[in-house]
Amino acid sequence: MADERKSNFHVLTLNCWGIPYVSKMWEERKVLIAEELAKGRYDIVSLQEIWSRSDFELISQKVADVLPYSHYFYSGVIGSGVCVFSRYPIIDAFAYRYSLNGYMYNITHGDWFGGKAIGYCVIDHPKQPIHFFTTHMHAEYNQSRQYVPHRTVQSYQLSQFIQHLTQPTDAVIVCGDMNCEPSQLCYRVIKDVTGLVDAWEKHGEVKPGCYGNTSDVSHNTFSGDKNLSSTLKGGPEDGHRIDFIFYRCTQESLECVDCEVTMGLVPGKNFSFSDHEAVTASFVVKDSAVDKTDSFQGTVPDMKKSQEALSDTQKVISGAINTLSSGNYLWIFVACAMLFFVILPVMFPAAEHSPLSLYHATGKILYLVRIVTTVFLSSFLFYLIFNTREEYSVYKNVQQMIEIQLKQISPRKRTTGNSCL
């Protein structure tokens, strides 16, 4: 049994929806989540939305007997919310904060304050090192698609992070809440540019009531649509598949054998573990006997799909740059109007007998309004000058990087093949 445990391991990823004082029943749910993980069914666990350090420490203590190694990825003002627990030693770790994380002024969205990031660990499995990546990308919040460019940049940066930190023959696992579905560009960038395999797509077992969806499924007590028609409940359109486990490997190093959705309703309770369902995948890891210099034994991305994903990313980035440029004219007009209102008394001072002077109530109110406007104007100009310029620079940087990649791909003979399929 011990040898089997060394060869086989199980990965789980779950968005815990752990916002203190906001998430429903979090104080009870975090204990139940920890107790479920402490049963020892999983060997590597990635959790998202663990915003409080004390919550991370509580879970760490409860799972210490089966998952003694853990790491929290700090980022932003309140932390990335992403952490990893492992049965095997974590021998290296690194966090990369995405260049674009929403907007500071959207306080209710919170992604900017969380500093969405990529967490990277090297996990020392007895057979061979596992390169483990976990992340939580920017949410959409509504149907405006406002954050599509930001999430597209995040997807591209994740793909580059994976490409630059690993070799084609390495055993690589990537998981987390990507906040995108398989039909969307962000998914294609993550999967096709890197040559990753979607564990559910390849090994998921579709059965009545389960089509791999992890968010907004009707049976979830926190996010499920209770008004969903009976014909859609339990079907492929019941919810969204936005939580993933991807992997990349060779047949000689790592093999995925199954994938399933789990941790829905808490056993014996009438509520769910979280507003998301968890995804788990089982792997068989073998002795690292692959010649690392032989690139042909490693996973090779489909060049045609990679090129298409990169080209579509270019279009999204170009559109974002155009929108950013056209929107500046409106912001400049607003800033000028606010500035004119603030300096108006300097240019045209009110006479003592005027109702607009400080000797009258109206004048005092206007004076206070100008003070508030000055504060808003300062913040507004800071955003207009610095934040907008930074966003533009990120878009241009990604655009240039993709241009280089497309030039490298185009002359090549397009080959397909993935040895771990």
C-alpha positions as a LaTeX table, in Angstrom:
\begin{tabular}{lrrr}
\hline
Residue & $x$ (\AA) & $y$ (\AA) & $z$ (\AA) \\
\hline
Met1 & 0.00 & 0.00 & 0.00 \\
Ala2 & 2.88 & 2.32 & 0.81 \\
Asp3 & 4.48 & 1.71 & $-2.59$ \\
Glu4 & 1.15 & 2.40 & $-4.31$ \\
Arg5 & 0.84 & 5.68 & $-2.40$ \\
Lys6 & 4.28 & 6.66 & $-3.64$ \\
Ser7 & 3.36 & 5.94 & $-7.26$ \\
Asn8 & $-0.21$ & 7.25 & $-7.32$ \\
Phe9 & $-1.30$ & 10.62 & $-6.09$ \\
His10 & $-4.51$ & 12.62 & $-6.12$ \\
Val11 & $-4.79$ & 16.35 & $-6.78$ \\
Leu12 & $-7.73$ & 18.52 & $-5.72$ \\
Thr13 & $-8.55$ & 22.15 & $-6.42$ \\
Leu14 & $-11.35$ & 24.11 & $-4.74$ \\
Asn15 & $-12.46$ & 27.74 & $-4.61$ \\
Cys16 & $-13.50$ & 27.96 & $-0.96$ \\
Trp17 & $-15.36$ & 31.30 & $-1.13$ \\
Gly18 & $-13.70$ & 32.21 & 2.14 \\
Ile19 & $-14.35$ & 35.92 & 2.52 \\
Pro20 & $-14.63$ & 36.60 & 6.27 \\
Tyr21 & $-17.93$ & 38.23 & 7.36 \\
Val22 & $-19.20$ & 38.09 & 3.77 \\
Ser23 & $-19.26$ & 34.46 & 2.67 \\
Lys24 & $-22.21$ & 32.57 & 4.12 \\
Met25 & $-21.42$ & 30.20 & 6.99 \\
Trp26 & $-17.68$ & 30.52 & 6.40 \\
Glu27 & $-16.74$ & 29.94 & 10.04 \\
Glu28 & $-18.46$ & 26.56 & 9.92 \\
Arg29 & $-17.55$ & 25.69 & 6.36 \\
Lys30 & $-13.80$ & 26.21 & 6.75 \\
Val31 & $-13.72$ & 23.63 & 9.55 \\
Leu32 & $-15.73$ & 21.17 & 7.46 \\
Ile33 & $-13.43$ & 21.71 & 4.46 \\
Ala34 & $-10.38$ & 21.10 & 6.65 \\
Glu35 & $-11.92$ & 17.96 & 8.12 \\
Glu36 & $-12.69$ & 16.64 & 4.64 \\
Leu37 & $-9.10$ & 17.22 & 3.52 \\
Ala38 & $-7.81$ & 15.63 & 6.73 \\
Lys39 & $-9.36$ & 12.29 & 5.70 \\
Gly40 & $-6.26$ & 11.73 & 3.56 \\
Arg41 & $-7.91$ & 11.21 & 0.19 \\
Tyr42 & $-5.79$ & 13.83 & $-1.55$ \\
Asp43 & $-2.04$ & 14.25 & $-1.80$ \\
Ile44 & $-1.79$ & 17.76 & $-3.26$ \\
Val45 & $-4.51$ & 20.34 & $-2.62$ \\
Ser46 & $-4.90$ & 23.83 & $-4.04$ \\
Leu47 & $-7.39$ & 26.18 & $-2.36$ \\
Gln48 & $-8.47$ & 29.58 & $-3.59$ \\
Glu49 & $-10.12$ & 32.45 & $-1.72$ \\
Ile50 & $-8.45$ & 31.72 & 1.60 \\
Trp51 & $-8.04$ & 35.42 & 2.32 \\
Ser52 & $-7.22$ & 35.28 & 6.01 \\
Arg53 & $-3.86$ & 34.07 & 7.27 \\
Ser54 & $-5.56$ & 32.70 & 10.39 \\
Asp55 & $-7.90$ & 30.62 & 8.21 \\
Phe56 & $-4.89$ & 29.20 & 6.36 \\
Glu57 & $-3.21$ & 28.33 & 9.65 \\
Leu58 & $-6.38$ & 26.68 & 10.98 \\
Ile59 & $-6.65$ & 24.47 & 7.91 \\
Ser60 & $-2.91$ & 23.72 & 8.04 \\
Gln61 & $-3.19$ & 22.49 & 11.61 \\
Lys62 & $-6.18$ & 20.26 & 10.91 \\
Val63 & $-4.60$ & 18.59 & 7.87 \\
Ala64 & $-1.05$ & 18.39 & 9.23 \\
Asp65 & $-1.12$ & 14.62 & 9.72 \\
Val66 & $-1.84$ & 13.89 & 6.04 \\
Leu67 & $-0.70$ & 17.11 & 4.33 \\
Pro68 & 2.24 & 18.28 & 6.46 \\
Tyr69 & 3.68 & 20.69 & 3.88 \\
Ser70 & 1.90 & 23.90 & 2.97 \\
His71 & 2.53 & 27.26 & 1.38 \\
Tyr72 & 0.52 & 30.51 & 1.20 \\
Phe73 & 1.14 & 32.88 & $-1.70$ \\
Tyr74 & 1.20 & 36.47 & $-0.50$ \\
Ser75 & 0.23 & 39.17 & $-2.97$ \\
Gly76 & $-1.53$ & 42.53 & $-3.15$ \\
Val77 & $-3.10$ & 44.24 & $-0.15$ \\
Ile78 & $-5.08$ & 41.35 & 1.31 \\
Gly79 & $-3.27$ & 38.37 & $-0.22$ \\
Ser80 & $-3.82$ & 36.26 & $-3.32$ \\
Gly81 & $-6.11$ & 33.85 & $-1.46$ \\
Val82 & $-4.21$ & 30.94 & $-3.06$ \\
Cys83 & $-2.48$ & 28.25 & $-1.03$ \\
Val84 & $-1.15$ & 24.71 & $-1.45$ \\
Phe85 & $-1.10$ & 21.70 & 0.89 \\
Ser86 & 1.01 & 18.66 & 0.08 \\
Arg87 & 1.81 & 15.20 & 1.36 \\
Tyr88 & 5.27 & 15.58 & $-0.18$ \\
Pro89 & 7.91 & 18.23 & 0.60 \\
Ile90 & 7.64 & 21.59 & $-1.14$ \\
Ile91 & 11.25 & 22.30 & $-2.10$ \\
Asp92 & 10.76 & 25.52 & $-4.03$ \\
Ala93 & 8.03 & 28.14 & $-4.31$ \\
Phe94 & 7.46 & 31.40 & $-6.14$ \\
Ala95 & 4.56 & 33.81 & $-6.72$ \\
Tyr96 & 4.06 & 36.03 & $-9.74$ \\
Arg97 & 1.46 & 38.78 & $-9.53$ \\
Tyr98 & $-0.43$ & 39.39 & $-12.76$ \\
Ser99 & 0.32 & 42.75 & $-14.38$ \\
Leu100 & $-3.40$ & 43.56 & $-14.68$ \\
Asn101 & $-5.79$ & 42.81 & $-11.82$ \\
Gly102 & $-8.85$ & 44.96 & $-12.39$ \\
Tyr103 & $-9.20$ & 48.50 & $-11.09$ \\
Met104 & $-8.48$ & 49.97 & $-7.68$ \\
Tyr105 & $-11.63$ & 52.11 & $-7.73$ \\
Asn106 & $-13.88$ & 49.03 & $-8.11$ \\
Ile107 & $-13.74$ & 48.36 & $-4.38$ \\
Thr108 & $-16.67$ & 45.93 & $-4.36$ \\
His109 & $-14.91$ & 43.68 & $-6.87$ \\
Gly110 & $-11.75$ & 43.42 & $-4.81$ \\
Asp111 & $-9.49$ & 41.68 & $-7.35$ \\
Trp112 & $-7.03$ & 44.58 & $-7.42$ \\
Phe113 & $-6.70$ & 44.44 & $-3.63$ \\
Gly114 & $-6.24$ & 40.67 & $-3.68$ \\
Gly115 & $-3.49$ & 40.90 & $-6.26$ \\
Lys116 & $-4.43$ & 37.85 & $-8.31$ \\
Ala117 & $-1.30$ & 35.80 & $-8.88$ \\
Ile118 & 0.25 & 32.56 & $-10.10$ \\
Gly119 & 1.55 & 30.29 & $-7.37$ \\
Tyr120 & 4.36 & 27.91 & $-8.33$ \\
Cys121 & 5.76 & 25.01 & $-6.30$ \\
Val122 & 8.24 & 22.26 & $-6.96$ \\
Ile123 & 6.93 & 19.25 & $-5.07$ \\
Asp124 & 9.43 & 16.52 & $-4.23$ \\
His125 & 7.51 & 13.35 & $-5.05$ \\
Pro126 & 9.59 & 10.20 & $-4.31$ \\
Lys127 & 9.58 & 9.25 & $-8.01$ \\
Gln128 & 10.30 & 12.64 & $-9.56$ \\
Pro129 & 9.70 & 16.40 & $-9.00$ \\
Ile130 & 6.23 & 17.75 & $-9.80$ \\
His131 & 6.02 & 21.30 & $-11.15$ \\
Phe132 & 2.78 & 22.53 & $-9.62$ \\
Phe133 & 1.04 & 25.76 & $-10.66$ \\
Thr134 & $-2.10$ & 27.17 & $-9.09$ \\
Thr135 & $-3.99$ & 30.40 & $-9.73$ \\
His136 & $-7.23$ & 32.33 & $-9.39$ \\
Met137 & $-7.99$ & 34.64 & $-12.29$ \\
His138 & $-10.09$ & 37.80 & $-12.40$ \\
Ala139 & $-13.86$ & 37.28 & $-12.17$ \\
Glu140 & $-16.33$ & 38.82 & $-14.64$ \\
Tyr141 & $-19.00$ & 39.89 & $-12.11$ \\
Asn142 & $-21.51$ & 40.85 & $-14.80$ \\
Gln143 & $-22.24$ & 40.54 & $-18.50$ \\
Ser144 & $-20.36$ & 43.70 & $-19.51$ \\
Arg145 & $-17.19$ & 41.74 & $-20.38$ \\
Gln146 & $-15.24$ & 44.65 & $-18.90$ \\
Tyr147 & $-12.50$ & 42.39 & $-17.59$ \\
Val148 & $-12.03$ & 40.13 & $-20.60$ \\
Pro149 & $-8.81$ & 41.95 & $-21.67$ \\
His150 & $-7.39$ & 41.68 & $-18.14$ \\
Arg151 & $-8.21$ & 37.99 & $-17.89$ \\
Thr152 & $-6.80$ & 37.43 & $-21.38$ \\
Val153 & $-3.52$ & 39.04 & $-20.31$ \\
Gln154 & $-3.52$ & 36.87 & $-17.19$ \\
Ser155 & $-4.05$ & 33.74 & $-19.27$ \\
Tyr156 & $-1.20$ & 34.67 & $-21.57$ \\
Gln157 & 1.13 & 35.46 & $-18.66$ \\
Leu158 & 0.25 & 32.11 & $-17.06$ \\
Ser159 & 1.11 & 30.32 & $-20.31$ \\
Gln160 & 4.45 & 32.12 & $-20.51$ \\
Phe161 & 5.21 & 31.47 & $-16.86$ \\
Ile162 & 4.70 & 27.75 & $-17.45$ \\
Gln163 & 6.75 & 27.75 & $-20.65$ \\
His164 & 9.72 & 29.55 & $-19.12$ \\
Leu165 & 9.86 & 27.60 & $-15.84$ \\
Thr166 & 9.48 & 24.07 & $-17.18$ \\
Gln167 & 10.96 & 21.80 & $-19.79$ \\
Pro168 & 8.84 & 19.74 & $-22.23$ \\
Thr169 & 9.77 & 16.55 & $-20.38$ \\
Asp170 & 8.84 & 17.83 & $-16.90$ \\
Ala171 & 5.79 & 16.59 & $-15.03$ \\
Val172 & 3.57 & 19.69 & $-14.87$ \\
Ile173 & 0.20 & 20.21 & $-13.17$ \\
Val174 & $-1.76$ & 23.47 & $-13.43$ \\
Cys175 & $-4.98$ & 24.05 & $-11.55$ \\
Gly176 & $-7.29$ & 26.66 & $-10.08$ \\
Asp177 & $-10.31$ & 28.85 & $-10.70$ \\
Met178 & $-9.70$ & 30.27 & $-14.18$ \\
Asn179 & $-13.06$ & 32.10 & $-14.36$ \\
Cys180 & $-13.41$ & 31.07 & $-18.01$ \\
Glu181 & $-15.15$ & 28.23 & $-19.80$ \\
Pro182 & $-13.74$ & 25.82 & $-22.40$ \\
Ser183 & $-15.45$ & 27.75 & $-25.20$ \\
Gln184 & $-13.64$ & 30.98 & $-24.33$ \\
Leu185 & $-10.31$ & 32.37 & $-25.50$ \\
Cys186 & $-8.63$ & 32.36 & $-22.07$ \\
Tyr187 & $-9.06$ & 28.59 & $-21.82$ \\
Arg188 & $-7.55$ & 28.11 & $-25.28$ \\
Val189 & $-4.55$ & 30.27 & $-24.40$ \\
Ile190 & $-3.86$ & 28.30 & $-21.22$ \\
Lys191 & $-4.30$ & 24.94 & $-22.91$ \\
Asp192 & $-3.14$ & 25.31 & $-26.51$ \\
Val193 & $-0.17$ & 27.67 & $-26.15$ \\
Thr194 & 1.41 & 25.44 & $-23.51$ \\
Gly195 & 0.36 & 22.01 & $-24.78$ \\
Leu196 & $-1.49$ & 21.26 & $-21.55$ \\
Val197 & $-4.17$ & 18.59 & $-21.34$ \\
Asp198 & $-7.50$ & 19.26 & $-19.61$ \\
Ala199 & $-7.90$ & 16.37 & $-17.16$ \\
Trp200 & $-11.70$ & 16.47 & $-17.23$ \\
Glu201 & $-11.88$ & 16.75 & $-21.01$ \\
Lys202 & $-9.67$ & 13.69 & $-21.38$ \\
His203 & $-10.55$ & 11.57 & $-18.36$ \\
Gly204 & $-13.74$ & 13.00 & $-16.83$ \\
Glu205 & $-16.62$ & 10.59 & $-16.51$ \\
Val206 & $-19.84$ & 12.20 & $-17.70$ \\
Lys207 & $-22.81$ & 10.74 & $-15.89$ \\
Pro208 & $-26.38$ & 11.85 & $-15.12$ \\
Gly209 & $-26.24$ & 15.06 & $-13.13$ \\
Cys210 & $-22.51$ & 15.62 & $-13.68$ \\
Tyr211 & $-20.96$ & 17.18 & $-16.76$ \\
Gly212 & $-17.91$ & 18.63 & $-15.08$ \\
Asn213 & $-19.52$ & 21.97 & $-14.18$ \\
Thr214 & $-18.21$ & 23.50 & $-10.98$ \\
Ser215 & $-19.93$ & 26.90 & $-10.64$ \\
Asp216 & $-23.61$ & 27.89 & $-10.45$ \\
Val217 & $-24.81$ & 24.28 & $-10.58$ \\
Ser218 & $-28.44$ & 24.01 & $-9.48$ \\
His219 & $-27.81$ & 21.67 & $-6.53$ \\
Asn220 & $-25.29$ & 24.08 & $-4.94$ \\
Thr221 & $-26.94$ & 25.76 & $-1.97$ \\
Phe222 & $-24.96$ & 29.00 & $-2.35$ \\
Ser223 & $-24.71$ & 29.67 & $-6.09$ \\
Gly224 & $-27.25$ & 27.34 & $-7.70$ \\
Asp225 & $-30.11$ & 28.74 & $-9.75$ \\
Lys226 & $-33.21$ & 27.37 & $-8.02$ \\
Asn227 & $-35.44$ & 28.69 & $-10.84$ \\
Leu228 & $-33.62$ & 26.67 & $-13.48$ \\
Ser229 & $-36.02$ & 24.71 & $-15.66$ \\
Ser230 & $-36.30$ & 21.01 & $-14.95$ \\
Thr231 & $-35.06$ & 20.20 & $-18.46$ \\
Leu232 & $-31.72$ & 21.95 & $-17.76$ \\
Lys233 & $-31.16$ & 20.74 & $-14.19$ \\
Gly234 & $-28.43$ & 18.14 & $-14.06$ \\
Gly235 & $-27.63$ & 18.61 & $-17.74$ \\
Pro236 & $-24.60$ & 20.04 & $-19.57$ \\
Glu237 & $-26.00$ & 23.58 & $-19.30$ \\
Asp238 & $-26.56$ & 23.36 & $-15.56$ \\
Gly239 & $-23.77$ & 25.62 & $-14.31$ \\
His240 & $-20.36$ & 26.48 & $-15.72$ \\
Arg241 & $-17.03$ & 24.65 & $-15.89$ \\
Ile242 & $-14.48$ & 27.24 & $-14.77$ \\
Asp243 & $-12.32$ & 25.24 & $-12.32$ \\
Phe244 & $-9.70$ & 23.05 & $-13.95$ \\
Ile245 & $-6.83$ & 20.65 & $-13.50$ \\
Phe246 & $-4.46$ & 20.66 & $-16.48$ \\
Tyr247 & $-1.34$ & 18.58 & $-16.87$ \\
Arg248 & 1.59 & 18.12 & $-19.23$ \\
Cys249 & 3.84 & 15.10 & $-19.27$ \\
Thr250 & 5.38 & 12.23 & $-21.15$ \\
Gln251 & 4.12 & 8.68 & $-20.99$ \\
Glu252 & 7.35 & 7.74 & $-19.24$ \\
Ser253 & 6.92 & 10.28 & $-16.40$ \\
Leu254 & 3.30 & 10.93 & $-15.51$ \\
Glu255 & $-0.09$ & 9.59 & $-16.47$ \\
Cys256 & $-3.53$ & 10.90 & $-15.57$ \\
Val257 & $-5.99$ & 8.06 & $-15.00$ \\
Asp258 & $-9.23$ & 9.78 & $-13.98$ \\
Cys259 & $-10.89$ & 13.09 & $-13.12$ \\
Glu260 & $-14.12$ & 13.93 & $-11.32$ \\
Val261 & $-16.10$ & 16.70 & $-9.66$ \\
Thr262 & $-16.41$ & 16.31 & $-5.90$ \\
Met263 & $-17.10$ & 18.10 & $-2.58$ \\
Gly264 & $-20.61$ & 19.25 & $-3.41$ \\
Leu265 & $-23.00$ & 18.92 & $-0.47$ \\
Val266 & $-21.41$ & 18.37 & 2.94 \\
Pro267 & $-22.17$ & 14.80 & 4.09 \\
Gly268 & $-24.92$ & 14.87 & 6.71 \\
Lys269 & $-25.60$ & 18.58 & 6.14 \\
Asn270 & $-28.07$ & 20.49 & 4.00 \\
Phe271 & $-25.53$ & 22.91 & 2.54 \\
Ser272 & $-22.52$ & 22.83 & 0.21 \\
Phe273 & $-18.82$ & 23.04 & 1.07 \\
Ser274 & $-18.51$ & 26.17 & $-1.08$ \\
Asp275 & $-20.21$ & 28.06 & $-3.88$ \\
His276 & $-17.94$ & 26.07 & $-6.25$ \\
Glu277 & $-17.60$ & 22.32 & $-6.59$ \\
Ala278 & $-14.09$ & 20.87 & $-6.32$ \\
Val279 & $-12.21$ & 19.07 & $-9.09$ \\
Thr280 & $-9.95$ & 16.11 & $-8.38$ \\
Ala281 & $-7.67$ & 14.09 & $-10.66$ \\
Ser282 & $-5.65$ & 10.94 & $-10.07$ \\
Phe283 & $-2.16$ & 10.50 & $-11.47$ \\
Val284 & 0.37 & 7.71 & $-11.74$ \\
Val285 & 3.90 & 9.02 & $-11.50$ \\
Lys286 & 6.82 & 6.93 & $-12.70$ \\
Asp287 & 10.56 & 6.97 & $-12.22$ \\
Ser288 & 12.19 & 9.92 & $-13.93$ \\
Ala289 & 14.13 & 7.98 & $-16.56$ \\
Val290 & 13.49 & 10.33 & $-19.48$ \\
Asp291 & 16.46 & 11.89 & $-21.23$ \\
Lys292 & 15.90 & 15.59 & $-20.54$ \\
Thr293 & 17.92 & 16.55 & $-23.60$ \\
Asp294 & 15.61 & 14.70 & $-25.96$ \\
Ser295 & 12.92 & 17.28 & $-26.65$ \\
Phe296 & 11.05 & 14.93 & $-28.96$ \\
Gln297 & 10.02 & 12.79 & $-26.01$ \\
Gly298 & 8.27 & 15.75 & $-24.42$ \\
Thr299 & 4.88 & 17.25 & $-25.00$ \\
Val300 & 4.61 & 19.30 & $-28.18$ \\
Pro301 & 1.85 & 21.93 & $-28.44$ \\
Asp302 & $-0.34$ & 21.88 & $-31.53$ \\
Met303 & 1.20 & 24.75 & $-33.49$ \\
Lys304 & $-1.95$ & 25.52 & $-35.45$ \\
Lys305 & $-4.07$ & 25.81 & $-32.31$ \\
Ser306 & $-1.35$ & 27.77 & $-30.56$ \\
Gln307 & $-1.14$ & 30.21 & $-33.46$ \\
Glu308 & $-4.92$ & 30.66 & $-33.53$ \\
Ala309 & $-5.06$ & 31.31 & $-29.79$ \\
Leu310 & $-2.23$ & 33.84 & $-29.97$ \\
Ser311 & $-3.79$ & 35.59 & $-32.99$ \\
Asp312 & $-7.14$ & 35.89 & $-31.20$ \\
Thr313 & $-5.34$ & 37.22 & $-28.13$ \\
Gln314 & $-3.77$ & 39.88 & $-30.32$ \\
Lys315 & $-7.23$ & 40.97 & $-31.47$ \\
Val316 & $-8.49$ & 41.29 & $-27.88$ \\
Ile317 & $-5.40$ & 43.28 & $-26.88$ \\
Ser318 & $-5.69$ & 45.59 & $-29.90$ \\
Gly319 & $-9.35$ & 46.21 & $-29.08$ \\
Ala320 & $-8.47$ & 47.00 & $-25.47$ \\
Ile321 & $-5.81$ & 49.49 & $-26.58$ \\
Asn322 & $-8.28$ & 51.23 & $-28.90$ \\
Thr323 & $-10.91$ & 51.38 & $-26.15$ \\
Leu324 & $-8.36$ & 52.73 & $-23.71$ \\
Ser325 & $-7.28$ & 55.46 & $-26.14$ \\
Ser326 & $-10.81$ & 56.55 & $-27.06$ \\
Gly327 & $-11.91$ & 56.53 & $-23.43$ \\
Asn328 & $-9.15$ & 58.94 & $-22.45$ \\
Tyr329 & $-10.85$ & 61.82 & $-24.24$ \\
Leu330 & $-13.89$ & 61.50 & $-21.99$ \\
Trp331 & $-11.77$ & 61.29 & $-18.85$ \\
Ile332 & $-9.73$ & 64.32 & $-19.91$ \\
Phe333 & $-12.95$ & 66.32 & $-20.44$ \\
Val334 & $-14.24$ & 65.31 & $-16.98$ \\
Ala335 & $-10.90$ & 66.22 & $-15.39$ \\
Cys336 & $-10.88$ & 69.63 & $-17.07$ \\
Ala337 & $-14.45$ & 70.33 & $-15.92$ \\
Met338 & $-13.54$ & 69.41 & $-12.32$ \\
Leu339 & $-10.40$ & 71.53 & $-12.48$ \\
Phe340 & $-12.34$ & 74.54 & $-13.80$ \\
Phe341 & $-14.86$ & 74.20 & $-10.95$ \\
Val342 & $-12.05$ & 74.12 & $-8.36$ \\
Ile343 & $-10.11$ & 77.17 & $-9.64$ \\
Leu344 & $-13.17$ & 79.25 & $-10.57$ \\
Pro345 & $-13.06$ & 81.33 & $-7.33$ \\
Val346 & $-9.42$ & 82.19 & $-8.03$ \\
Met347 & $-10.20$ & 83.43 & $-11.51$ \\
Phe348 & $-13.48$ & 85.13 & $-10.61$ \\
Pro349 & $-13.60$ & 85.85 & $-6.85$ \\
Ala350 & $-17.05$ & 86.50 & $-5.44$ \\
Ala351 & $-17.83$ & 89.88 & $-3.91$ \\
Glu352 & $-18.64$ & 90.08 & $-0.19$ \\
His353 & $-22.32$ & 90.71 & $-0.82$ \\
Ser354 & $-22.58$ & 87.83 & $-3.31$ \\
Pro355 & $-24.46$ & 84.71 & $-2.10$ \\
Leu356 & $-21.47$ & 82.69 & $-3.38$ \\
Ser357 & $-19.04$ & 84.32 & $-0.92$ \\
Leu358 & $-17.93$ & 82.67 & 2.31 \\
Tyr359 & $-20.11$ & 85.10 & 4.24 \\
His360 & $-23.20$ & 83.20 & 3.11 \\
Ala361 & $-24.34$ & 79.61 & 3.65 \\
Thr362 & $-24.39$ & 78.87 & $-0.08$ \\
Gly363 & $-20.80$ & 80.00 & $-0.43$ \\
Lys364 & $-19.68$ & 77.85 & 2.51 \\
Ile365 & $-21.37$ & 74.79 & 1.01 \\
Leu366 & $-19.70$ & 75.43 & $-2.36$ \\
Tyr367 & $-16.36$ & 75.80 & $-0.57$ \\
Leu368 & $-16.77$ & 72.36 & 1.04 \\
Val369 & $-17.86$ & 70.89 & $-2.30$ \\
Arg370 & $-14.69$ & 72.29 & $-3.90$ \\
Ile371 & $-12.55$ & 70.68 & $-1.19$ \\
Val372 & $-14.18$ & 67.29 & $-1.86$ \\
Thr373 & $-13.86$ & 67.84 & $-5.63$ \\
Thr374 & $-10.16$ & 68.60 & $-5.21$ \\
Val375 & $-9.64$ & 65.28 & $-3.42$ \\
Phe376 & $-11.54$ & 63.41 & $-6.13$ \\
Leu377 & $-9.66$ & 65.34 & $-8.83$ \\
Ser378 & $-6.30$ & 64.35 & $-7.35$ \\
Ser379 & $-7.31$ & 60.68 & $-7.25$ \\
Phe380 & $-8.80$ & 60.92 & $-10.71$ \\
Leu381 & $-5.66$ & 62.44 & $-12.21$ \\
Phe382 & $-3.55$ & 59.80 & $-10.47$ \\
Tyr383 & $-5.65$ & 57.08 & $-12.07$ \\
Leu384 & $-5.76$ & 58.82 & $-15.46$ \\
Ile385 & $-2.04$ & 59.43 & $-15.65$ \\
Phe386 & $-0.52$ & 56.42 & $-13.90$ \\
Asn387 & $-3.02$ & 53.56 & $-13.98$ \\
Thr388 & $-4.14$ & 54.11 & $-17.55$ \\
Arg389 & $-0.58$ & 54.48 & $-18.73$ \\
Glu390 & 0.45 & 51.31 & $-16.90$ \\
Glu391 & $-2.46$ & 49.39 & $-18.42$ \\
Tyr392 & $-1.48$ & 50.64 & $-21.87$ \\
Ser393 & 2.14 & 49.56 & $-21.31$ \\
Val394 & 1.07 & 46.04 & $-20.27$ \\
Tyr395 & $-1.09$ & 45.69 & $-23.38$ \\
Lys396 & 1.72 & 46.87 & $-25.65$ \\
Asn397 & 4.23 & 44.59 & $-23.95$ \\
Val398 & 1.99 & 41.53 & $-24.40$ \\
Gln399 & 1.28 & 42.56 & $-27.98$ \\
Gln400 & 4.99 & 42.69 & $-28.82$ \\
Met401 & 5.69 & 39.36 & $-27.11$ \\
Ile402 & 2.94 & 37.67 & $-29.12$ \\
Glu403 & 4.28 & 39.18 & $-32.35$ \\
Ile404 & 7.65 & 37.56 & $-31.65$ \\
Gln405 & 6.01 & 34.19 & $-30.95$ \\
Leu406 & 3.86 & 34.32 & $-34.07$ \\
Lys407 & 6.93 & 35.03 & $-36.19$ \\
Gln408 & 8.61 & 31.98 & $-34.70$ \\
Ile409 & 5.58 & 29.75 & $-35.23$ \\
Ser410 & 4.72 & 30.74 & $-38.81$ \\
Pro411 & 7.80 & 29.33 & $-40.60$ \\
Arg412 & 7.69 & 26.06 & $-38.71$ \\
Lys413 & 6.20 & 22.91 & $-39.99$ \\
Arg414 & 3.01 & 22.60 & $-38.00$ \\
Thr415 & 3.08 & 19.42 & $-36.04$ \\
Thr416 & 0.54 & 17.96 & $-33.73$ \\
Gly417 & 0.95 & 15.41 & $-31.07$ \\
Asn418 & 0.71 & 15.03 & $-27.36$ \\
Ser419 & 2.41 & 11.98 & $-25.94$ \\
Cys420 & 0.31 & 11.97 & $-22.77$ \\
Leu421 & $-3.03$ & 11.69 & $-24.58$ \\
\hline
\end{tabular}
